[in-house]
Amino acid sequence: MADKKRPVDPVGPASDKKKALETAIAQIERDYGKGSIMRLGENADVMVEAIPTGSLSLDIALGIGGVPKGRIIEIYGPESSGKTTLALHVVAEAQKRGGEVAFIDAEHALDPTYARALGVDIDSMLISQPDTGEQGLEICEALVRSGAIDVVVVDSVAALTPRAEIEGDMGDSHVGLLARLMSQALRKLAGSIAKTNCVVIFINQLREKVGVVYGNPEVTTGGRALKFYASVRMEVRRVEALKNGTEVVGNRTRVKIVKNKVSPPFREAEFEIMYGEGISKLGELVDLGVKLDLIQKSGSWFSMGDTRLGQGKDAVKKYLTDNPEIAQEIEDQIRANSFKLMSRQSQIAARAAGRAVDVSADDFEG
């Protein structure tokens, strides 16, 4: 019986494999440019950078100190819950760090006076009020591809009306037009957003599905594509109205991190949004200070060590306004102890990533 032929081994010596791989990488870089392929360990900038949200508790809940750069963010919730306010705070924080920002106002409802009150430099902010959804998304793509923009806000997905719907008559049925438009736009945008390190925030509205007996009937507009492409999805809801006597002066707002690809999801943050002022930073300092026992609460009195801060939260906020150095001291201590607000799993994830707000991995116990 003749000996069976031995199968040819397609894999050569290790040195040949390495040489073949280097040749392939060189060819790819010649065809598609430097950086089109690399070893992950060679890239020193794999850490996800973040832009603060203007809310300290939300920055802690997000796990990296804000919204991640180079990613798509979705903010959704009921009407007048604080979605645009939150997006404008991100815009203001980006501007404070010298970034360029753009606001695509598809709803044609941006209030420049309110935006200025939140700290937005409206003189340098780019604004577009597109006629159609296609136009708005093309403008967004052009801004992202320029590489010069740090934050683009699209307000809102539901208001991105497809051209066919605008040119048609009232009552015409246009099933799935917006969903197809968003799906195509996000396919084109995703790569550019990552390469240019730009944050694109889509504000979205809620609708209700008819005939749902069990489960949540609420659904976001624009189909499912945005749910897949978004790295962070935040659900914003009003919890209660804040009153001064009988006058409503603001809302207490809860933000739930429904999806988070850069840190553990399903964490929540609560803060106050005051009418005409936006997110109350001092209110957050009081809330987080009490949680971390930096501020002691006895009945309606608040104190910090031997120092009496005031009776009632409003009195404490006024005291901190008059004594900014104490407010700064409380903020520094909250940042230094923010890991205590995290669950054990969140601490492990932050440790693996090597950062959590302003905390180094060395601050976590093994």
C-alpha positions as CSV (number, residue, x, y, z in Angstrom):
1,M,0.0,0.0,0.0
2,A,1.5,3.3,-1.1
3,D,2.1,5.9,1.5
4,K,-0.5,8.6,1.8
5,K,0.8,12.0,0.7
6,R,1.2,14.3,3.7
7,P,-1.0,17.4,3.4
8,V,0.9,20.6,2.6
9,D,1.2,22.8,5.6
10,P,0.0,26.3,4.5
11,V,1.7,27.9,7.5
12,G,5.3,28.5,7.2
13,P,7.9,29.3,9.9
14,A,7.0,32.1,12.4
15,S,9.4,34.5,10.7
16,D,7.7,34.0,7.3
17,K,4.3,34.6,8.9
18,K,5.5,37.8,10.5
19,K,7.1,39.0,7.2
20,A,3.9,38.3,5.3
21,L,1.8,40.2,7.9
22,E,4.2,43.2,7.7
23,T,3.9,43.2,3.9
24,A,0.1,43.1,4.1
25,I,0.0,46.0,6.7
26,A,2.4,48.1,4.5
27,Q,0.1,47.5,1.5
28,I,-3.0,48.4,3.5
29,E,-1.4,51.6,4.7
30,R,-0.2,52.5,1.2
31,D,-3.8,52.0,-0.2
32,Y,-5.8,53.5,2.7
33,G,-3.5,55.8,4.6
34,K,-1.4,55.7,7.8
35,G,-3.4,54.6,10.8
36,S,-6.0,52.6,8.8
37,I,-4.8,49.5,10.6
38,M,-2.8,49.2,13.8
39,R,-2.2,47.1,16.8
40,L,-4.4,48.2,19.7
41,G,-1.4,48.2,22.1
42,E,0.5,50.6,19.9
43,N,-2.2,53.3,20.2
44,A,-1.5,55.3,23.3
45,D,-4.8,57.2,22.9
46,V,-7.3,54.4,23.3
47,M,-8.6,56.0,26.5
48,V,-12.0,57.5,25.9
49,E,-11.9,61.3,26.4
50,A,-15.1,62.9,27.7
51,I,-16.8,66.3,27.8
52,P,-18.6,67.1,31.1
53,T,-22.4,67.3,31.0
54,G,-22.6,70.3,33.5
55,S,-24.1,67.9,36.1
56,L,-21.6,66.4,38.6
57,S,-23.9,63.5,39.5
58,L,-24.5,62.7,35.8
59,D,-20.7,62.8,35.1
60,I,-20.2,60.3,37.9
61,A,-23.1,58.1,36.7
62,L,-21.6,58.0,33.1
63,G,-18.4,56.6,34.6
64,I,-15.9,58.6,32.6
65,G,-16.7,62.1,33.7
66,G,-19.0,63.1,30.9
67,V,-20.2,62.1,27.4
68,P,-17.5,60.2,25.4
69,K,-15.8,61.9,22.5
70,G,-16.0,60.3,19.0
71,R,-19.4,58.7,19.9
72,I,-23.1,59.1,19.1
73,I,-25.3,60.1,22.1
74,E,-29.1,59.9,22.3
75,I,-31.0,62.0,24.9
76,Y,-34.7,61.2,25.0
77,G,-37.7,61.7,27.2
78,P,-41.2,63.3,27.5
79,E,-41.8,66.9,26.6
80,S,-40.3,69.6,28.8
81,S,-38.2,67.1,30.8
82,G,-34.8,68.9,30.3
83,K,-33.4,67.2,27.1
84,T,-32.4,70.4,25.3
85,T,-31.2,72.0,28.6
86,L,-28.8,69.0,29.1
87,A,-27.5,69.2,25.5
88,L,-26.9,73.0,25.9
89,H,-24.9,72.4,29.1
90,V,-22.7,69.9,27.1
91,V,-22.3,72.6,24.4
92,A,-21.3,75.2,27.1
93,E,-18.8,72.8,28.7
94,A,-17.2,72.1,25.2
95,Q,-16.9,75.9,24.6
96,K,-15.2,76.4,28.0
97,R,-12.6,74.0,26.8
98,G,-12.0,76.0,23.6
99,G,-14.1,73.7,21.3
100,E,-16.2,74.6,18.3
101,V,-19.9,73.6,18.5
102,A,-22.9,73.5,16.2
103,F,-26.7,73.2,16.9
104,I,-29.0,71.9,14.2
105,D,-32.4,73.2,15.2
106,A,-34.8,71.1,13.3
107,E,-37.6,72.1,15.7
108,H,-37.0,75.8,15.0
109,A,-37.4,76.4,18.7
110,L,-34.0,77.3,20.2
111,D,-34.2,80.2,22.7
112,P,-30.9,82.2,22.4
113,T,-31.6,84.1,25.7
114,Y,-32.0,80.8,27.6
115,A,-28.9,79.3,25.9
116,R,-26.9,82.3,27.0
117,A,-28.2,82.0,30.6
118,L,-26.9,78.4,30.6
119,G,-23.4,79.6,29.7
120,V,-23.4,79.0,26.0
121,D,-21.5,81.6,23.9
122,I,-24.2,82.0,21.3
123,D,-22.0,84.5,19.2
124,S,-19.6,81.7,18.4
125,M,-22.0,78.8,18.2
126,L,-23.0,77.6,14.7
127,I,-26.7,77.2,14.2
128,S,-28.7,75.7,11.3
129,Q,-32.5,75.5,10.9
130,P,-32.8,73.0,8.0
131,D,-35.9,72.8,5.7
132,T,-35.8,69.0,5.4
133,G,-34.5,66.1,7.3
134,E,-32.1,65.2,4.5
135,Q,-30.7,68.8,4.6
136,G,-30.2,68.7,8.3
137,L,-28.3,65.3,8.3
138,E,-26.2,66.4,5.3
139,I,-25.2,69.6,7.2
140,C,-24.4,67.4,10.2
141,E,-22.2,65.1,8.1
142,A,-20.4,68.1,6.5
143,L,-19.6,69.6,9.9
144,V,-18.4,66.2,11.3
145,R,-16.2,65.5,8.2
146,S,-14.5,69.0,8.6
147,G,-12.8,67.7,11.7
148,A,-13.1,71.1,13.3
149,I,-16.2,70.6,15.3
150,D,-16.2,69.2,18.9
151,V,-20.0,68.9,19.5
152,V,-23.0,68.8,17.1
153,V,-26.5,68.7,18.6
154,V,-29.5,67.6,16.5
155,D,-32.7,68.8,18.0
156,S,-34.7,66.7,17.4
157,V,-34.9,63.4,15.4
158,A,-38.7,63.6,15.3
159,A,-38.5,67.0,13.6
160,L,-36.2,65.8,10.8
161,T,-39.0,65.7,8.3
162,P,-38.2,63.8,5.1
163,R,-38.4,65.8,1.8
164,A,-41.1,63.5,0.4
165,E,-43.3,64.2,3.3
166,I,-42.8,68.0,3.0
167,E,-43.6,67.9,-0.7
168,G,-46.6,65.7,-0.2
169,D,-50.1,66.6,1.0
170,M,-51.5,66.6,4.5
171,G,-52.8,63.1,5.3
172,D,-50.5,61.2,2.9
173,S,-49.0,58.1,4.4
174,H,-45.2,57.9,4.5
175,V,-44.5,54.7,6.4
176,G,-40.9,54.2,7.5
177,L,-39.4,57.2,5.7
178,L,-37.7,58.7,8.7
179,A,-36.4,55.3,9.9
180,R,-34.8,54.7,6.5
181,L,-33.3,58.2,6.5
182,M,-31.8,57.8,9.9
183,S,-30.5,54.3,9.1
184,Q,-28.7,55.6,6.0
185,A,-27.4,58.7,7.7
186,L,-26.0,56.9,10.8
187,R,-24.2,54.3,8.5
188,K,-22.4,57.2,6.9
189,L,-21.8,59.3,10.0
190,A,-20.5,56.6,12.4
191,G,-17.0,56.2,10.9
192,S,-16.5,60.0,10.5
193,I,-17.6,60.7,14.1
194,A,-15.0,58.2,15.4
195,K,-12.2,59.5,13.3
196,T,-12.8,63.2,14.0
197,N,-13.4,62.6,17.8
198,C,-16.6,64.6,17.6
199,V,-19.6,64.2,19.9
200,V,-23.0,64.1,18.0
201,I,-26.0,64.4,20.3
202,F,-29.4,63.4,18.9
203,I,-32.3,64.6,21.0
204,N,-35.3,62.4,20.6
205,Q,-39.0,62.4,21.5
206,L,-41.3,59.6,22.7
207,R,-44.4,58.1,21.1
208,E,-46.8,55.4,22.3
209,K,-47.4,52.2,20.5
210,V,-51.1,51.4,20.1
211,G,-52.5,48.2,21.7
212,V,-49.7,47.4,24.1
213,V,-51.2,45.8,27.2
214,Y,-48.1,44.5,28.9
215,G,-44.8,46.3,29.1
216,N,-43.9,49.9,28.3
217,P,-45.8,51.3,25.3
218,E,-43.3,54.2,24.9
219,V,-41.0,54.1,21.9
220,T,-38.5,56.6,20.4
221,T,-39.0,58.0,16.9
222,G,-36.8,57.3,13.9
223,G,-36.7,53.5,14.0
224,R,-34.1,51.3,15.7
225,A,-30.9,52.4,14.0
226,L,-30.1,55.1,16.5
227,K,-30.5,52.6,19.4
228,F,-27.7,50.5,17.8
229,Y,-25.3,53.3,16.8
230,A,-25.6,55.3,20.0
231,S,-22.8,54.6,22.6
232,V,-24.8,56.3,25.3
233,R,-28.6,56.6,25.6
234,M,-30.0,58.8,28.4
235,E,-33.6,58.9,29.4
236,V,-34.6,62.2,31.0
237,R,-37.7,62.5,33.2
238,R,-39.2,65.1,35.5
239,V,-39.5,63.7,39.1
240,E,-41.2,66.7,40.8
241,A,-41.8,70.4,40.6
242,L,-39.7,72.7,42.8
243,K,-41.7,75.4,44.5
244,N,-41.0,78.7,46.3
245,G,-44.3,79.0,48.2
246,T,-46.9,78.5,45.5
247,E,-44.7,79.5,42.6
248,V,-43.0,76.7,40.6
249,V,-39.3,77.7,40.1
250,G,-37.9,74.5,38.6
251,N,-38.0,70.7,38.3
252,R,-36.2,67.9,39.9
253,T,-35.0,65.7,37.0
254,R,-33.8,62.1,36.9
255,V,-31.6,60.8,34.1
256,K,-31.2,57.1,33.6
257,I,-28.3,55.7,31.6
258,V,-30.2,53.2,29.5
259,K,-27.2,52.2,27.4
260,N,-23.5,52.8,28.0
261,K,-20.7,51.3,25.9
262,V,-17.9,52.9,27.9
263,S,-19.0,52.1,31.4
264,P,-21.6,50.0,33.2
265,P,-25.2,51.1,32.2
266,F,-28.4,51.5,34.2
267,R,-27.1,54.0,36.7
268,E,-29.2,57.1,37.6
269,A,-28.5,60.7,38.4
270,E,-30.8,63.3,39.9
271,F,-30.4,67.0,39.8
272,E,-32.4,70.2,39.9
273,I,-33.1,72.3,36.8
274,M,-34.0,75.9,37.8
275,Y,-36.1,78.0,35.3
276,G,-33.9,80.5,33.6
277,E,-30.7,79.1,35.2
278,G,-30.4,75.5,34.1
279,I,-28.8,72.7,36.2
280,S,-28.2,73.8,39.7
281,K,-24.6,73.0,40.5
282,L,-25.0,74.1,44.2
283,G,-28.0,71.9,44.6
284,E,-26.0,68.9,43.4
285,L,-23.1,69.8,45.8
286,V,-25.6,69.7,48.7
287,D,-27.2,66.4,47.6
288,L,-23.9,64.6,46.9
289,G,-22.3,66.1,50.0
290,V,-25.1,64.6,52.2
291,K,-24.8,61.2,50.4
292,L,-21.1,61.1,51.1
293,D,-21.5,62.4,54.6
294,L,-19.3,65.5,53.8
295,I,-22.4,67.6,54.8
296,Q,-24.3,66.5,57.9
297,K,-28.1,66.9,57.9
298,S,-30.1,67.1,61.1
299,G,-33.7,67.8,60.6
300,S,-33.8,70.8,58.3
301,W,-30.3,72.1,59.4
302,F,-27.2,71.4,57.3
303,S,-23.7,71.6,58.7
304,M,-20.1,70.8,57.6
305,G,-18.1,69.8,60.6
306,D,-18.5,72.6,63.1
307,T,-19.7,75.1,60.5
308,R,-23.5,75.7,60.3
309,L,-24.4,76.0,56.6
310,G,-28.1,77.0,57.1
311,Q,-31.6,75.8,57.6
312,G,-33.2,74.4,54.5
313,K,-31.6,73.6,51.1
314,D,-32.2,77.1,49.7
315,A,-30.3,78.7,52.6
316,V,-27.4,76.3,52.1
317,K,-27.2,77.2,48.4
318,K,-27.2,80.9,49.3
319,Y,-24.4,80.3,51.8
320,L,-22.3,78.4,49.2
321,T,-23.0,81.3,46.7
322,D,-21.6,83.7,49.2
323,N,-18.7,81.4,50.1
324,P,-17.4,80.0,46.8
325,E,-14.2,78.6,48.4
326,I,-16.3,76.3,50.6
327,A,-18.3,75.2,47.6
328,Q,-15.1,74.4,45.8
329,E,-13.8,72.5,48.8
330,I,-17.0,70.4,48.8
331,E,-16.7,69.8,45.0
332,D,-13.1,68.7,45.3
333,Q,-14.0,66.2,48.1
334,I,-16.9,64.8,46.1
335,R,-14.7,64.2,43.1
336,A,-12.0,62.6,45.3
337,N,-14.6,60.3,46.9
338,S,-16.9,59.8,43.8
339,F,-15.9,56.1,43.6
340,K,-17.9,55.5,46.8
341,L,-21.1,56.3,44.9
342,M,-20.4,53.5,42.4
343,S,-21.5,49.9,42.7
344,R,-18.8,47.2,43.1
345,Q,-19.2,46.2,39.4
346,S,-18.8,49.9,38.3
347,Q,-15.7,50.2,40.4
348,I,-14.2,47.0,38.7
349,A,-15.1,48.5,35.3
350,A,-13.5,51.8,36.1
351,R,-10.4,50.1,37.4
352,A,-10.1,48.1,34.2
353,A,-10.5,51.3,32.2
354,G,-8.0,53.1,34.4
355,R,-10.2,56.1,35.2
356,A,-13.4,57.2,36.8
357,V,-14.2,60.9,36.8
358,D,-11.1,62.2,38.7
359,V,-10.2,59.0,40.4
360,S,-7.2,56.9,39.5
361,A,-7.2,53.1,39.4
362,D,-4.9,53.1,42.5
363,D,-7.8,54.5,44.6
364,F,-9.7,51.2,44.3
365,E,-9.2,48.3,46.6
366,G,-8.3,45.0,45.1
